[in-house]
Amino acid sequence: MVSIHTVYLVDDEQVIVQGIQKLIAWEELGIKKVCTFTNPLEALNVIQEATILLTDIRMPEMSGLDLIKASKEINRNIRCVILSSYDDFEYVRSALLLGASDYLLKPVNKEKLMTTLLGLIKKQEKDNAENPRELEEIYNSHDYNPIVKRTLDYMHAHYNTDLSLKQISAMFKIDPSYLGQVFRTEAGKLFSDYLNTIRVKKAMNMLSHTNLKLSEISSQVGYNSTSYFFKMFKKVAGISPTEYKHQKKT
């Protein structure tokens, strides 16, 4: 396994992070690097390098919930797990709403942590395999205009934000009309159609593998309006998200 590279362990008690670090045979899971922090702010400063975050929930400098929220704003692909001494439903609920993958109680059970890590690795591999085919072509092809490559890379990384051709044009300091024309020629779709395809594919994956509400999925893939999400989903997939979810469960 090579999909997971770096794990961050964050707890204000040094003995706990050291204990967890020694608990798991990380390399056997394909985890090449484990970094420990007793200050969550220090972890946040370099969070873009992490692929998995294991964090305590109550810390003096910043709570684990706030750390997860801030981390996901910087590194949207990071997977987060809470390690807590508090078996509190509101903590669990808040963590899951923020996008935490799991909530494990201390003292950490080795088997449960191993199972959680293996699950995250499998999800990472599945997500990578289910990325739109165009993404592979971006990295493997030498025929794309460099600015189109950069645009596509940015779209795949930030599809769940309020993204627009005008915004990317300003960021890359080029004329939006020119970018739109070159993008359509080389990518084979209008910018807006391509972005909707990315978002719908991500939504389809969530519908298949989570129990999130449609309104939550809509928001997480970048739509401010649930009704518009329904419209775009049907345009791309040919059926409504409700019908798609029903098909996956039957």
N, C-alpha and C positions, 0 to 999 in steps of 0.2 A: 504494500500500500504506500502511495506517495502523495496522496491528495492533500493531506494535512501536514503543514510544515512547522508552524510555530504556535505554541500554547502559552498564554499568559496566566499565571496564578497570582491572584491579588487577595491579600488578607492582611489586616493590620497586625496580626500576631505572627512573628517570624517563625515560631516553632510549628505553626500549622502549615505554612507554605512549604517549609522544609520537609515536613512529614508527608504531605501529598506528593511532593516532588520525588520522594524515595519510594512511594507506594506503588507506582506504576512503571512497567517496563515500556517506556515511551517509544523507543526505537522499533519495538516489535509491532507497534501500531502504525508505523510510518511517520511518526512525529519526530522531526529532526532537531527541534529546539524547544526548550522549556525555559521561560523567563519568569522570575519571581519578583513580586513587588509588595512592600508593606504600606506604600502610599499610592492610592488609586490615581492621584493626579500625575504621578510619574509614569504610570502605565498609560494613561490617556495621552501623554505627550508623544508616545511612539506607538499608539494603538493601530496605526495603519499597517504595521508589520505583522500583526497577529491574525491568525485564522480561527482560533478558539480562545474564548475568555472564560476562565473559571474564577468567580469572584464571590467574596463574602458579601453579606447584605448590609451589615451595620459597621461602618468605619468612621472615624472622626473627621477626616478631611472631606469625604464624599461618600454617599451611600452607594451600595452596589447597584441599586435601581437607577440612580443618576448616572453612574458610570456606564451602564448598559445603554441608556438613552444617548449619552454623549458619544459613546463609541460607535454606535450605529449611524450617527450623523456624519462621522468621519470615514468609517469603514463599513459600508452597507452589507458586505458579504460576511462579516464576522459572525460567528455562532457563539452564543453566550449561555453559560450555565451558572445558576446561583448555588452556592454552598452556604447553608445557613443552619444555625442552631435553633431557629424559630420555626416551629410547625404552625404557621399562621396562614389561614386561607387568603387574607387580604394581600399578604406578601406574595404568595403564589400567584394570585390573580394579577397583581400589578406587574410581576416579572414576566408572565406570559403575554400580557397585553403589550409590553415593551419589546417583545420578540425573543425572549429567552427560550432556549430549546428545552431546558429542564430545570428542576428545582430539587436539589439533593440535600438531605439533612446531615449535619455533623453529629457524631464522628462519621467521616465519609467511609462508606462501605466499598471496599476494593472492587468487588464484583459489579456492583451497581455503577460505579464510575467507569469501569472498563466497558460495560454494556452501553452506557451513554456515549462514550467516546467513539466506540465502534459504529454506533448509530449515526453520529454526526459525520463520520468519515464516509459511510455509505451514502448519506444524503448529499454530501459534497460531490461524490463521484456521479451520482444520479443527475444532479443539477448540471454538472459539467457535460454529461452525455446528452442532456435534453436541451442544451442551448441551441438556438436556431442555427441551421446549417450555414447560414451566411457568415456567422462569426468565425467558423473554421476557415472559410474562404478568405476572410479578411487577413488572417494571420499567415495563411499559406500562399496567397496569391501575390505576385509581383506586378500585377497589371493595374492595380488601383492607383488613382491619383493620391498622393500623400495626404492631401487635405481631406479626401473622402475617407481614407483609413482612420485618420484622427477623429473625424466626425462619428463614424460608426463605433469606434472604440468608446468614445464618450457616451454615445447613446446607450450602449449595452451596460455601461457602468452606472449611468444616472437616469435610466428609464423611468424610475419611480419618483422623479422630481418634476417640477413645473418646467418642462423642457420645451424649447422652441428653436426653430431655425435661426431666428433673429438673435437669440441669446448666444448660440454657438458661433454665429458669424461675428458678433461683437467680440467674443472671447478670442477668436482666431484672427481678428482684424482683417476680415475680407468682406466683400459685398454680398449681402444675403441672396440677391437674385442670381449672382454667379454661382454661389454655393448650391443653391436649390437646383439650378440647371445641371451642374456637374454631378451632383448627387443622384439626380433622377436618371441621368445617362448611365452612370457606372453601377449604381445599386439596383437599378431596374424598377424603382418605386419612388413615389413622392416621399419626402421626408416624413410627413405626417402619417402616411400609410405604413411606412416601415416602422415608425415608433409604435403605432397601434398594434402591429403584428408582434413586436417584442413584448409589449404589455399583455396582450391576450395570451401568448404562449406561457408567460409567467403565471397568469391567472389560472390557466388550465392545469398547470402543475400544482398550484395551491388547492384547487378544487379536488384534485385527485388524491392529495396526500395530507390535507389538513381538514379540520372541522371549523375553520373560520367562517364567519358570516359573509355573505356576498358584499355587504357594505364595507367590511374590513378589508376584504381582498381588493375591492375597487380602489380603496385609499392606498393600500400598500403597493399597488402596481402603478400608481401615479395619476389616478382619476379623481377629480374633485367632486364629480357628479356621478352618483350610482346609475341614474337613468342613461347618461352618456356612455358609461361603462357597458351597460346592457346592449346599447345600440352598436358600439364598436365590436363587442364580443361576437354578436350575431353576424356582423359584416365579415369578420375574419374567419370565424369557426363554422358559420352556416346554421348554428343553433344558438339558443339562449344559454347563458351560464346555468340557469336552473335546470334546463334539459340536459346539459352536459354533465352536471353533478349527478342527476338521477341515473343517467346511463352508466356512469362509473361505479355506482353503488348497486346496480342490478346485474 
